[in-house]
Amino acid sequence: MDRINRILWGLVFIVLGIIIALNVFNIIDFNIFFRGWWTLFIIVPCFIGLFDNTNESKMGNIIGLVIGVLLLLMCNNLIRFDIIIKLFIPAIFVIIGLYLILGSSINSKVKEKINSTNKDNLESIVATFAEKNEKPNKFNGAKIDAIFGSVYLDLSESSIKNESVIVATGIFGSVNIKVPEDAEVKIKSTPIFGGVSNKSKGKNEKKIIYIEAYAVFGSVDIK
């Protein structure tokens, strides 16, 4: 979590604490459990995620924020369900447009390298309702799937060839990858109600790890 994220989350808890205290002393009369209060669990994380500098893509946060706001408006009878249905197709076009704009910043070389890799030849690491820890001596690439589970891949002391590819997917699960300090990470990410962060700082054109990350209600963290 970077500094901006910590500040924003800190403000959320401070405001919440002040509201509860004012309610206790009857200074204000504010019902915390207002209509659609549960949508805040979608809106707040997605909004803060827009300011996360370690997240390569904001698309998942944008979609989540829009859905959360629409649900909140529906709960308070400010917008009807039939109107949302009518706006569904226009919204799809808007989302596609945003994806094209925001996705254009992804390094074309990263996409080219990942797409040219035969993913069937990658070592498979799967954790379903389980936890897996891997620390290979030699590493030539991997396909990681964490489904309601977690995978920790430690490459800090692994022998890595010049270029390696990792396809990491976290579905209601988490993937944590620790890369060597002398390796450079180039990432293509698709978070959907999840988060992808890259905290690695290595810069080395002779040792590159290409990572394709998917986070669906889960997380993929690289450090």
ZIWO-V745393 format. One record per run of one state. SS is the DSSP state (helix for helix, strand for strand, loop for the rest). FROM is the first residue (numbers start at 1). LEN is the number of residues. If there is no record, write none. Layout:
# ZIWO-V745393
[[SS FROM LEN] [SS FROM LEN]]
This chain:
# ZIWO-V745393
[[loop 1 2] [helix 3 22] [loop 25 12] [helix 37 13] [loop 50 5] [strand 55 1] [loop 56 3] [helix 59 17] [loop 76 5] [helix 81 23] [loop 104 4] [helix 108 8] [loop 116 3] [helix 119 3] [loop 122 1] [strand 123 6] [loop 129 2] [strand 131 4] [loop 135 3] [strand 138 2] [loop 140 2] [strand 142 6] [loop 148 2] [strand 150 5] [loop 155 4] [strand 159 2] [loop 161 2] [strand 163 9] [loop 172 2] [strand 174 5] [loop 179 5] [strand 184 9] [loop 193 2] [strand 195 4] [loop 199 9] [strand 208 9] [loop 217 2] [strand 219 4] [loop 223 1]]
